[in-house]
Amino acid sequence: MVKICIITQGCSTNIADSEIMAGLLKEGYFDITNKPENADLVIINSCTVKGPTETAFYKKLKEFGEMGKKIIVAGCIPQADGNIKKLMGYSLIGTYQINNIVDVVEETLNGNTVVLLAEEKNPRLNLPKIRKNPFIDIVPIASGCSGNCSYCKVKFARGDLFSYPIDSIITHIKSAIKEGVKEIWITSQDTGAYGQDIKTNLPALLREVTHIPRNFKIRLGMANPNHVLEHLDELIRVYKDDKMFKFLHCPVQSGNNTILKKMNRKYEVLDFKFIVRRFRDEIPDITLATDIICGFPGETKKHFEDSLKLIREIKPNVLNRSRFWARPGTKAAKFKQPSGALTKSRSRQLTTAFNRIALAKNKKWLNWTGEVLIDKKGKDNTWIGRNDFYRPVIIPSSENLLGERVRVKVIDVTIHYLRAQLV
């Protein structure tokens, strides 16, 4: 059988797209391999969100070319930049066309160059897939977003918000649960915007998902503050359901309103703080994840100090820190650019501040005893599980615990995870 290797960059939506492409190719009698050196053809499912990610993509492209591999470039880079000279001569398949991957592979193997970048609204549900993790199903609930952030290039690749019907999502999830899936990851570019275009909303969808029988957990992906605010009380109510991981990813991006306005974010710092306070009032130990961009164009020392102050005040459990990278074609790329030294320095300061917070918060879990769901194999005879608050827990065991629910006691902590033993 012809062997195909799929290399995936980027977010959970890209992972879900790769899983679908793998499923369609297997159904088309191709063999999927994780080793590019053994493959007859390599598909690179690319990401365009940051400069370093794009640099890594072109390095891979060169590497596989030197290996003599036939290559298909998929995902966000060809969709956003399909006309650039660097991609000429390669078969390209964009974010809207992954259901046609079998045809593109067959044509490429026959020596033809295929370019499929037309924008078509195709829900990514109820298609064949090969899950990266057999116990986790990544469920896209929409494509695109309703925002227009000045720094973001993903809009060029994913377009405007296109929400998938609730009944199709529920059918997909029910099928996954019957196949043994234990975690459902609800994902999109902005889950909070779900339903704006089809006269429904995120809480309505989540209520339907929680009503599905059987024992499974739901992780909600990133939701922007302005959309969380629109449905705050409803979201908090649905978060209290036992099926929901108590995990909220709400990216603030800056602690200064002037910078938020330049970013074209549709909220202010007080809105974000209000969301955090309301969730913590109702679910005190909820795991809060947020994002900060360091060195956005025009960010002064005072502006950055506002971000540091915000992080020290709200004390998130997870902080995704990004140095600003100008993305071609975005409004922010036209602003006066910060130096690399500045963005690097501010990222380090933020990391130092956050690490102290993260360690202190994790120490509160010492001696905690409870149930975790094992969803990943670790290193050196360890397993990685998640408790109800989606805290990562490392458990040593020579037994195969993948997919199991086990009772543990936390005996040590680090900045990033908890260490536990079986009880």
C-alpha positions, -999 to +999 in steps of 0.1 A: +000+000+000+011+036-006+023+051+026+012+087+036+026+107+064+007+138+078+027+164+097+005+188+117+013+223+129-008+246+150-040+244+170-065+217+178-086+226+147-056+217+126-052+185+145-088+177+139-084+184+101-054+161+100-074+133+117-101+137+091-076+136+062-061+105+077-095+089+080-105+097+044-071+084+031-074+052+051-109+047+036-093+053+002-069+024+008-038+043+017-016+034+046-009+061+072+025+063+088+040+085+115+075+083+100+081+106+070+112+087+060+090+057+053+063+076+034+058+078-004+041+112+001+041+138+029+012+161+037+022+192+058-008+206+075+005+241+081-001+270+105+003+307+098-004+322+132+032+331+141+064+339+123+085+311+139+058+285+130+059+296+094+097+294+094+095+259+108+071+250+080+095+261+053+123+242+070+102+210+069+093+217+033+130+219+023+138+189+044+112+166+028+121+180-007+158+170-001+145+135+009+129+133-025+094+130-011+062+140-030+047+168-009+012+183-005+009+216+014-023+218+034-039+241+059-036+277+067-004+287+048-017+278+013-052+291+021-038+325+033-008+326+009-015+303-020-002+327-046+033+331-032+062+319-052+076+297-025+046+273-029+047+271-067+051+236-080+035+220-049+000+206-047-020+228-023-052+220-004-067+247+017-087+247+049-120+245+031-112+215+009-099+188+031-128+165+021-111+162-013-077+150+001-079+116-015-082+131-050-053+155-044-031+126-031-039+105-062-032+133-086+000+142-069+012+106-069+006+106-106+029+135-111+002+162-113+001+195-094-033+202-079-044+235-063-077+235-043-081+267-024-117+277-032-138+287-002-166+263+005-187+260+036-182+223+046-189+213+082-161+190+095-184+165+112-194+129+108-165+122+084-140+093+088-111+101+110-081+085+127-078+100+161-043+110+173-055+099+207-082+072+207-098+085+239-100+122+228-123+134+200-116+170+188-149+184+176-149+216+155-181+235+161-175+263+136-149+276+111-137+312+109-145+339+134-166+371+138-137+392+149-110+412+130-080+415+153-054+438+138-025+412+144-042+380+133-037+363+100-058+333+107-089+351+094-073+350+059-071+312+062-104+304+080-127+333+069-158+345+086-178+326+112-196+296+099-213+277+128-222+240+123-257+229+132-262+216+168-279+184+156-249+175+134-225+182+163-245+160+187-247+132+162-209+134+158-203+133+195-227+105+202-208+084+176-175+092+192-187+083+226-199+049+213-164+043+199-149+046+234-139+083+235-136+096+270-129+133+264-146+157+240-127+188+230-150+215+217-129+237+194-130+265+169-112+298+163-135+314+190-159+290+206-176+320+223-189+333+189-206+300+181-242+303+168-242+340+161-249+332+124-275+305+130-296+320+158-282+300+187-253+302+211-226+283+229-245+276+262-273+261+241-249+238+224-231+228+256-264+220+273-272+196+245-238+180+248-240+175+286-274+158+281-258+130+261-258+099+283-226+080+292-196+089+313-173+114+295-158+148+300-160+180+279-131+205+275-142+239+260-117+256+238-107+293+236-135+318+240-129+356+236-140+378+266-165+398+246-185+367+237-181+351+271-196+383+286-227+380+263-237+347+278-219+348+312-246+336+335-257+308+311-221+296+307-214+295+344-246+274+349-236+249+322-200+248+336-214+234+368-225+202+351-204+172+361-194+165+325-177+199+321-140+202+329-137+233+351-113+249+326-118+283+310-095+296+283-103+333+279-075+353+262-070+389+274-039+396+252-031+428+271-037+444+304-040+479+289-071+493+271-051+515+247-033+484+234-065+464+233-081+491+211-051+490+188-054+452+186-091+457+177-102+436+206-139+442+215-137+444+253-118+462+280-096+450+309-125+454+334-147+432+313-121+404+315-116+409+353-154+407+358-156+374+339-128+360+360-144+372+393-178+358+384-165+324+374-143+321+405-172+332+427-193+303+414-165+277+407-137+287+431-110+263+419-117+267+382-086+265+360-081+298+342-060+300+311-053+333+293-030+347+267-007+378+266+011+392+235+044+409+245+056+439+226+026+448+205+035+478+183+032+510+204+033+491+237+051+514+261+068+503+294+037+515+312+014+495+289+034+463+295+035+469+333-003+470+332-002+435+317+022+423+344+000+439+370-031+421+356-014+387+357-002+392+392-037+403+402-058+376+385-032+348+390-041+325+361-033+288+362-021+288+326-005+316+307+002+314+270+029+340+263+036+352+228+062+377+215+046+399+189+053+388+153+041+409+125+020+388+101+021+400+064-012+415+053-024+424+088-031+459+100-005+456+128+022+448+102+019+484+091+026+498+125+061+508+137+076+474+147+091+467+181+127+453+183+132+416+188+152+424+220+122+442+234+097+415+228+121+389+241+128+409+273+091+414+280+083+378+274+110+368+299+097+392+325+062+378+321+074+342+323+093+350+356+062+366+371+039+338+360+061+310+371+060+322+407+022+323+405+019+289+389+040+271+415+021+288+444-012+278+429-001+242+423+011+239+458-025+242+470-031+208+454-006+190+476-022+161+494-053+163+473-070+129+468-094+123+440-102+108+406-083+116+374-089+105+338-058+092+322-056+106+286-019+104+276+012+082+281+041+100+297+078+092+298+096+065+318+065+044+328+043+074+337+008+084+327-007+118+324-043+123+337-066+153+343-087+159+373-121+177+371-103+210+370-082+199+340-050+200+361-024+177+346-014+149+369+017+127+364+013+091+378+040+064+377+027+029+368+039+000+348+003-009+340-015+004+309-038+031+324-048+049+292-085+057+291-089+047+328-103+066+357-081+062+387-079+075+422-047+093+432-031+114+459-009+144+449+025+141+466+045+168+448+041+197+423+060+217+397+052+249+378+034+229+351+019+198+367+011+178+398+028+145+407+007+118+423+005+082+433-022+056+429-044+051+460 
